[in-house]
Amino acid sequence: MKQPIPFLDLKAQQARIAADLRRRLDTVLEHCQFILGPEVRELEAELAKFCGAKHCVSVSSGTDALQIAMMAEDIGRGDAVFLPAFTYTATAEVPLVLGATPVFVDVDPRTFQIDPAHLLQRIEKVRAEGKLKPRAIVGVDLFGQPADWPALVDIARRYDLFLLDDLAQSFGGSLHGKMLGTQADATATSFFPSKPLGAYGDGGALFTESDDRADLYRSLRTHGEGKTRYEVLRTGMNGRLDSMQAAVLLAKLAVFPEELLARERIARAYDQRLGNAVVTPKRVDNSTSAWAIYAILLPNEAARDRTQAALKADGVPTAIYYPRPLHRQPAYSGQHDGSALPVSEDLAGRILALPIHPDLTDQDVDRVCEAVLAAAS
Ligand SMILES: *Cc1c(COP(=O)(O)O)cnc(C)c1O
């Protein structure tokens, strides 16, 4: 059997950035300011510049970024937080940890992004029932592409809801010529190693245009501290990014724009060569994708599972994001009001993610395409 293609190739990426990475890590080892060292401040400035945001506050993970953003708005018991059913578990976990209730919204069948029309129905239903107070919307930019931000902003304003962008999968994507990071009241992203911009451990960041929110985020990530270190103003958490991870991210950020172009080239090759055989992802209008995930749709679950097995036998790894929508997860099903979420359920049975990363060679792309075409015929 041929050597399998790597689904993600962090070793090849490391070889490309080796010299800069080593220099930056050595600098941290020299100064020994492991927490909130100069790399953290430098990274925050660079990330803010990259996405055109006024403030960037780095944090310990994407999940903690979501949590700090919701803690800053005092979201908790009795509050409804609207979010897509077809996303990673962290999006729904955070409101629950804070005592709030996630309200699941269906997604668009072709872009996989939260469906604004269904969001409106869900908000109206919660208002009519009068048990929970609508407080926030989490728009997830799924798989690298942006959610429908103009529609989400409009709905959030109409109902006076806090709008949070879960950008964990899509840092580096853009909408209407603007990098993602400034669409909502606050934006949370993740630097988990497999995300488009990944650290060598956990990491995340918050972006906001609001000076007050940025101050709150800095306080919350360090135990709710005030102007001085041993003044505790509020209940916070230990949610900082460390200097080692910031050093890694600075080395990776230097090559990130060219990596985004490489991902886009691979996505185009897949679109062109696979578009007649399987359903390829629909591009959101006027956007660019960070291509965290390139997901195709097969006609049904049996065909999806057959295709996945055939690709595996050809040395082409795939992944299923997500095999279960969140309202069907044991941890969350008790929270769900029973509303139908047919698109999320359908996608879970038919979706399949192909390898996409900047170190995939032309030969790898050929192999993926040939294997998909053979399996689909
Ligand atoms: C990865 C991810 C998160 C969580 O990020 P971590 O850094 O792993 O905590 C949150 N939301 C979405 C949509 C994700 O894909």
The ligand as an ORCA input file, in Angstrom:
! r2SCAN-3c Opt
* xyz 0 1
  C     -11.878     24.509     17.947
  C     -13.150     25.220     18.184
  C     -13.436     25.855     19.398
  C     -12.592     25.686     20.630
  O     -11.277     26.069     20.497
  P     -10.189     25.460     21.534
  O      -9.004     26.320     21.298
  O      -9.989     24.033     21.146
  O     -10.731     25.606     22.893
  C     -14.595     26.599     19.511
  N     -15.459     26.703     18.487
  C     -15.244     26.080     17.302
  C     -16.237     26.258     16.212
  C     -14.103     25.303     17.117
  O     -13.905     24.688     15.944
*
